[in-house]
Every structure is written in C-alpha cells, then in structure tokens.
Amino acid sequence: MHFRKYKNTTEIVFSKKERKLISEKGKVIINYKDGRHFVNQLAMIVAEIHLHYKNNDSKFEKTLSYGDEEVRLK
C-alpha cells in the first residue's frame, strides 16, 4: 500500500495481493509497526488539509466531526 498525493485528493493504492486479501477478508489488518507508518501518513494528509483546504472554503474550520460520520469514497 502506498499513498499518491495530489492537489486536493490523496489516493491509497493497494497492490494486487493486498486487494485480494481485502476482497477475501473484507477488512485490513495492520500490525503496530506498519500501523505507525500508516498513521503518520494520515496525519500528514490531515495537516495538509488544515493548512491548505481551509483557504478555499471559509466554512471548513467550523465543520465538526463526531466520529460517526460516513466517509464518502470516490
């Protein structure tokens, strides 16, 4: 798995083997070592969103998340 970052989006790209495992198991299992790298990548994405996206949307900083929101995948 790796991340491809673009101006307004980030793709999480899975290898063929990873896609097969996800298809078979219906979930992703990440050990602690790899989890740390995964979380660090996500933190970088969140930081970039907070630094850059808020300039394009004045309502962005007022938007709250409560943990039960559905994430729309594209």
N, C-alpha and C positions, 0 to 999 in steps of 0.2 A: 504494500500500500504506500502511496506517496501523494503529496499534495501538489496541485497545479494552481498557482495564484494568478489571477487576472485583475483588472482594474476594479471591478465591482463584484466579483464572484471568486470562489475557491472550489476546485474540484477535488474530491477524494477519489483517487484512481486505484482500483483493485486489479491485481494480476488475475490471470485465468484460474490459477489454483485457488486464490482467495475467493473469487466469485463462485467457484464450485463448492467450497466449504460453506459459504453463506447460503447458497441455494439448498444444500443438503441439511444444514443445521438450523437455518433460519435466524442465526444470530452471529455476532462477532465476539470472540473471546480474546482478550488482550492480557498478557502477563504483566507483572509490575514494571519490569524493565522497559518493555515496549510501550506500556501504558504511559510511562513518564514522557517518552518522546512524543506520543500521540497528544497528550495533554499540553505539552509545550507548544506543539504546532497549533493546536486550537487556541491557546492563549495568545499567540502571535496574531492569529486571524482576528480574534476579538479586539485586541489592541489596535490593529489597523482599522477596523470598523469604527471604533470610538474616535480615532484620530482623523479619519478621512470622510466617512459617510455622513457624520453629523453636519458637515459643511454643506452638503447637498439637500438635507432635509431638516428643516427647523424643528419639526415635531419629534425627531429621533431621540433627543436627550430626555424627553418627557415620557417616552414609552417605557412601561414597566413590564417585567416578566415575573411570573409567579411559579414557574417550574412545571406547569401542566399544559403549556401551550403546545399545539401541534406544529412541528417544523415541516414546512412545505418543501419537498424535494423537487428538483427540476430534472 
